[in-house]
Amino acid sequence: MKLTFALPHLMEIQAMLQPWELAVTGPDQLRMAKRAEELGYDMIGIPEHLAIPPEDLHTGHFWFHSTTAQAALAGATSRIRLNSCVTILPLQHPIIMAKALATADWMSGGRITVTFGLGSIKKEYEYFGVPHAERGAIADEYLEAIIALWTQDRPSFEGKYVNFKDIGFDPKPVQKPHLPVWIGGDSKPALRRVARFGAGWIVSFRTAPEEIPDRIDYIKSQPEWDGRALEVSYGLGTGRLTTDHAPSGDDSASKGLSAQQIVDALGRYKELGVTMSSVPIPPVDGVEAYLDHAQWVMEEIKPRL
């Protein structure tokens, strides 16, 4: 089981936030990423929203642009992989998106992964003039265009939402044929997107752990599935949320878990097909105490997985 390092203060969703996180700064996060790398964590994931409606009660206003944050964290580290969870693809032009990710991959020496999703806030689409009802079709076309930009010498693409022909587009990603694309989401169109494009799948709070095997079977039953390796990510704290980022009522993970509880839960996830998870931020009092906990996880938990 691979472990993602839960970096504090990536968002301010009430159901997932420890109060001390509000004081964590960008420089603190860069220092913590370095320490996570030293401890042997496999990945850091950066969530994203771009504009939160004023009537939203649970999501909070504090979110990064994932690719920008990934690039900053890559500059502070040398080994750990940087992912997004998730980048909202239909809201960002595919040429700019492809350029940003290729640049970050180039500058990091090939350590960038991107998880594309559609986002969960309908009104966010209105701010960008993007038709929410067409978000799936837009995402599929944008993904095709991005891969063309990453893999063709003189990229060309003709679609409903984006067109270009024989354009100059360098640098290409360091990773070949391109940086890994993961997909976030649980709907059947999202799972078909995993089958077509995905090197990984991030399971959302809408899927219960016991439903994961059936979802994996559905992915692998699609005609586009080619037998490639598939990472499946589901965090120990994912169940704290429900629709619209409201708290589910299950705050057990936020109260801290014993070593045996963590080992048992991750062992169960592994049996269900999960390959990567994360241990939620516990009720500690600050950065140093959390880093001590992160070290405890790698020394006491990781060898038992």
C-alpha positions as CSV (number, residue, x, y, z in Angstrom):
1,M,0.0,0.0,0.0
2,K,1.4,3.4,-1.0
3,L,0.8,6.4,1.3
4,T,-0.1,9.9,0.4
5,F,1.0,12.6,2.9
6,A,-2.0,14.6,4.0
7,L,-0.6,18.2,3.8
8,P,-2.4,20.5,6.2
9,H,-4.4,23.6,5.2
10,L,-5.1,22.6,1.6
11,M,-8.7,23.5,2.1
12,E,-11.0,24.7,4.8
13,I,-13.9,22.1,4.7
14,Q,-15.2,22.2,8.2
15,A,-15.6,18.4,8.4
16,M,-12.0,17.8,7.6
17,L,-10.1,20.7,9.2
18,Q,-8.2,20.6,12.4
19,P,-8.3,24.1,14.0
20,W,-4.4,24.5,14.1
21,E,-4.3,24.1,10.3
22,L,-5.6,27.7,9.8
23,A,-2.2,29.0,10.9
24,V,-0.2,26.9,8.5
25,T,1.4,29.0,5.8
26,G,2.8,28.3,2.3
27,P,6.4,28.2,3.6
28,D,5.2,25.8,6.3
29,Q,3.7,23.6,3.6
30,L,6.9,23.6,1.6
31,R,8.9,22.6,4.7
32,M,6.5,19.8,5.5
33,A,6.6,18.5,2.0
34,K,10.4,18.2,2.3
35,R,10.0,16.3,5.5
36,A,7.3,14.0,4.0
37,E,9.8,13.2,1.3
38,E,12.5,12.4,3.8
39,L,10.1,10.1,5.7
40,G,9.4,8.1,2.5
41,Y,5.8,9.1,1.6
42,D,4.9,8.4,-2.0
43,M,2.8,11.3,-3.0
44,I,1.1,14.6,-2.0
45,G,-2.3,15.4,-3.5
46,I,-3.6,19.0,-4.0
47,P,-7.3,19.6,-4.2
48,E,-8.8,22.4,-6.3
49,H,-11.8,24.7,-6.6
50,L,-11.6,28.0,-8.4
51,A,-14.6,30.1,-7.3
52,I,-17.0,29.2,-4.5
53,P,-20.6,30.4,-4.6
54,P,-21.6,32.7,-1.6
55,E,-24.5,30.4,-0.6
56,D,-22.2,27.3,-0.2
57,L,-22.3,26.4,3.4
58,H,-19.7,23.6,3.7
59,T,-17.0,23.8,1.0
60,G,-15.1,26.9,2.4
61,H,-13.3,29.5,0.3
62,F,-9.7,28.4,0.7
63,W,-8.6,26.3,-2.3
64,F,-5.4,26.3,-4.4
65,H,-5.1,26.1,-8.2
66,S,-3.7,22.6,-8.1
67,T,-1.1,22.8,-10.9
68,T,0.5,26.0,-9.4
69,A,0.7,24.4,-6.0
70,Q,2.1,21.1,-7.5
71,A,4.9,23.1,-9.2
72,A,5.8,25.0,-6.0
73,L,5.9,21.7,-4.0
74,A,8.0,20.1,-6.7
75,G,10.5,22.9,-6.5
76,A,10.9,22.3,-2.8
77,T,11.4,18.5,-3.1
78,S,13.4,16.1,-5.3
79,R,11.7,12.7,-5.2
80,I,8.1,12.7,-4.0
81,R,5.3,12.6,-6.6
82,L,2.8,15.5,-6.8
83,N,-0.7,14.8,-7.8
84,S,-4.0,16.8,-7.9
85,C,-7.2,15.7,-6.4
86,V,-8.9,16.9,-8.5
87,T,-8.1,19.4,-11.3
88,I,-11.5,20.7,-12.7
89,L,-10.8,20.1,-16.4
90,P,-13.9,21.7,-18.1
91,L,-13.1,25.1,-16.5
92,Q,-9.6,25.4,-18.0
93,H,-8.6,25.7,-21.6
94,P,-6.9,22.5,-22.7
95,I,-3.9,24.3,-24.4
96,I,-3.2,26.3,-21.2
97,M,-3.8,23.2,-19.0
98,A,-1.5,21.0,-21.1
99,K,1.2,23.7,-21.1
100,A,1.0,24.2,-17.4
101,L,1.3,20.5,-16.6
102,A,4.0,19.9,-19.2
103,T,6.0,22.8,-17.7
104,A,5.6,21.5,-14.2
105,D,6.6,18.0,-15.3
106,W,9.7,19.4,-17.1
107,M,10.8,21.5,-14.2
108,S,10.3,18.7,-11.7
109,G,12.2,16.1,-13.6
110,G,9.0,14.0,-14.3
111,R,7.2,13.9,-10.9
112,I,3.8,15.3,-11.8
113,T,0.6,13.4,-12.0
114,V,-2.8,15.0,-12.7
115,T,-6.2,13.8,-11.6
116,F,-8.9,15.3,-13.8
117,G,-12.5,15.6,-12.6
118,L,-15.7,17.6,-13.2
119,G,-16.1,19.3,-9.8
120,S,-19.2,19.1,-7.7
121,I,-20.4,22.7,-7.7
122,K,-22.8,23.5,-10.5
123,K,-22.7,27.3,-10.0
124,E,-18.9,27.3,-10.4
125,Y,-19.4,26.6,-14.0
126,E,-21.5,29.7,-14.5
127,Y,-18.6,32.0,-13.5
128,F,-16.6,30.6,-16.4
129,G,-19.5,30.6,-18.9
130,V,-19.1,26.8,-19.3
131,P,-22.3,24.8,-19.8
132,H,-22.7,22.5,-16.9
133,A,-24.9,20.1,-18.9
134,E,-22.0,19.5,-21.3
135,R,-19.2,19.1,-18.8
136,G,-18.7,15.4,-19.5
137,A,-18.4,15.9,-23.3
138,I,-16.1,18.9,-22.7
139,A,-13.9,16.9,-20.4
140,D,-13.6,14.0,-22.9
141,E,-12.7,16.3,-25.7
142,Y,-10.3,18.3,-23.7
143,L,-8.5,15.2,-22.5
144,E,-8.1,14.0,-26.1
145,A,-6.7,17.5,-27.1
146,I,-4.3,17.5,-24.1
147,I,-2.9,14.1,-25.0
148,A,-2.4,15.2,-28.6
149,L,-0.5,18.2,-27.4
150,W,1.7,16.1,-25.2
151,T,2.4,13.3,-27.7
152,Q,2.4,14.8,-31.2
153,D,5.4,16.6,-32.8
154,R,3.1,19.2,-34.4
155,P,-0.1,18.8,-32.6
156,S,-3.5,18.9,-34.4
157,F,-7.0,18.4,-33.0
158,E,-10.4,19.2,-34.4
159,G,-13.4,19.1,-32.1
160,K,-16.6,20.9,-31.0
161,Y,-14.9,22.8,-28.2
162,V,-11.3,23.2,-29.3
163,N,-9.4,23.2,-32.6
164,F,-5.7,23.6,-33.5
165,K,-3.6,22.5,-36.4
166,D,0.2,21.8,-36.7
167,I,1.0,24.1,-33.8
168,G,4.3,24.4,-32.0
169,F,4.1,23.0,-28.5
170,D,7.2,22.3,-26.4
171,P,8.4,21.3,-23.9
172,K,6.7,18.0,-23.9
173,P,6.3,16.2,-20.5
174,V,9.4,14.4,-19.3
175,Q,7.4,11.3,-18.6
176,K,6.5,9.2,-21.7
177,P,4.3,8.8,-23.4
178,H,3.0,11.6,-21.1
179,L,2.6,12.3,-17.4
180,P,0.1,10.0,-15.7
181,V,-3.6,10.9,-16.0
182,W,-5.8,9.9,-13.1
183,I,-9.6,10.4,-13.0
184,G,-11.7,11.4,-10.1
185,G,-15.4,10.5,-9.8
186,D,-17.8,7.6,-9.4
187,S,-20.4,7.9,-12.1
188,K,-20.4,5.5,-15.0
189,P,-19.1,8.2,-17.4
190,A,-16.2,8.9,-15.0
191,L,-15.4,5.2,-14.8
192,R,-15.5,4.9,-18.5
193,R,-13.1,7.8,-18.6
194,V,-10.8,5.9,-16.3
195,A,-11.0,2.9,-18.7
196,R,-10.1,5.1,-21.7
197,F,-7.5,7.5,-20.2
198,G,-6.6,6.6,-16.7
199,A,-3.5,5.4,-15.0
200,G,-5.3,5.9,-11.7
201,W,-8.7,6.5,-10.1
202,I,-9.5,8.5,-7.0
203,V,-12.6,7.2,-5.3
204,S,-14.8,10.0,-3.9
205,F,-17.0,10.0,-0.8
206,R,-20.0,9.0,-2.9
207,T,-18.6,5.4,-3.1
208,A,-18.6,3.2,0.0
209,P,-15.5,1.1,0.4
210,E,-17.4,-2.2,-0.2
211,E,-18.5,-0.8,-3.6
212,I,-15.0,-0.4,-4.9
213,P,-14.5,-3.9,-6.3
214,D,-17.6,-3.6,-8.5
215,R,-16.5,-0.2,-9.8
216,I,-13.0,-1.6,-10.6
217,D,-14.7,-4.5,-12.5
218,Y,-16.8,-2.0,-14.4
219,I,-13.7,-0.1,-15.5
220,K,-12.0,-3.3,-16.6
221,S,-15.0,-4.5,-18.5
222,Q,-15.0,-1.5,-20.9
223,P,-13.8,-2.0,-24.5
224,E,-11.2,0.8,-24.1
225,W,-9.5,-1.0,-21.2
226,D,-6.1,-2.3,-22.3
227,G,-4.9,-4.1,-19.1
228,R,-2.6,-1.3,-18.0
229,A,-1.7,-1.0,-14.3
230,L,-4.3,1.0,-12.3
231,E,-3.7,2.9,-9.1
232,V,-6.8,3.2,-6.9
233,S,-6.8,5.8,-4.2
234,Y,-9.2,6.0,-1.2
235,G,-8.3,7.9,2.0
236,L,-9.1,6.7,5.5
237,G,-10.9,10.0,6.1
238,T,-12.9,10.1,2.9
239,G,-16.1,8.9,4.6
240,R,-16.2,12.1,6.7
241,L,-18.0,13.9,3.8
242,T,-21.3,13.5,2.0
243,T,-23.1,15.5,-0.7
244,D,-22.0,19.2,-1.1
245,H,-19.1,18.6,1.2
246,A,-21.4,18.4,4.2
247,P,-20.2,16.3,7.2
248,S,-21.4,12.7,7.1
249,G,-21.5,12.5,10.9
250,D,-18.6,10.0,10.9
251,D,-15.7,12.0,12.6
252,S,-13.9,9.0,14.0
253,A,-10.9,9.5,11.7
254,S,-10.6,13.1,12.8
255,K,-10.3,12.1,16.4
256,G,-7.2,10.0,15.7
257,L,-6.8,6.3,15.1
258,S,-4.6,3.7,16.9
259,A,-1.9,1.9,15.0
260,Q,-4.0,-1.3,14.9
261,Q,-7.1,0.5,13.6
262,I,-5.0,2.1,10.8
263,V,-3.4,-1.2,9.9
264,D,-6.8,-3.1,9.9
265,A,-8.5,-0.4,7.8
266,L,-5.7,-0.2,5.2
267,G,-5.6,-4.0,5.1
268,R,-9.3,-4.1,4.3
269,Y,-8.9,-1.4,1.6
270,K,-6.1,-3.4,0.0
271,E,-8.3,-6.5,-0.2
272,L,-10.9,-4.3,-1.9
273,G,-8.4,-3.2,-4.6
274,V,-7.1,0.1,-3.1
275,T,-3.4,0.7,-3.9
276,M,-2.9,4.1,-2.3
277,S,-4.4,5.7,0.8
278,S,-3.7,8.4,3.4
279,V,-4.0,8.7,7.2
280,P,-6.1,11.7,8.2
281,I,-4.6,14.6,10.1
282,P,-5.0,13.8,13.8
283,P,-6.0,16.2,16.7
284,V,-2.6,17.5,17.4
285,D,-1.6,21.1,18.3
286,G,0.6,22.2,15.4
287,V,3.1,21.5,12.7
288,E,5.8,19.9,14.7
289,A,3.4,17.5,16.5
290,Y,1.9,16.6,13.1
291,L,5.3,15.9,11.6
292,D,6.0,13.6,14.6
293,H,2.7,11.8,13.9
294,A,3.7,11.5,10.2
295,Q,7.0,9.9,11.3
296,W,5.1,7.5,13.6
297,V,2.9,6.4,10.6
298,M,6.0,5.6,8.5
299,E,7.8,3.8,11.3
300,E,4.9,1.9,12.9
301,I,2.3,1.6,10.2
302,K,4.0,1.4,6.8
303,P,6.1,-1.7,7.6
304,R,2.9,-3.6,8.6
305,L,1.0,-2.9,5.4
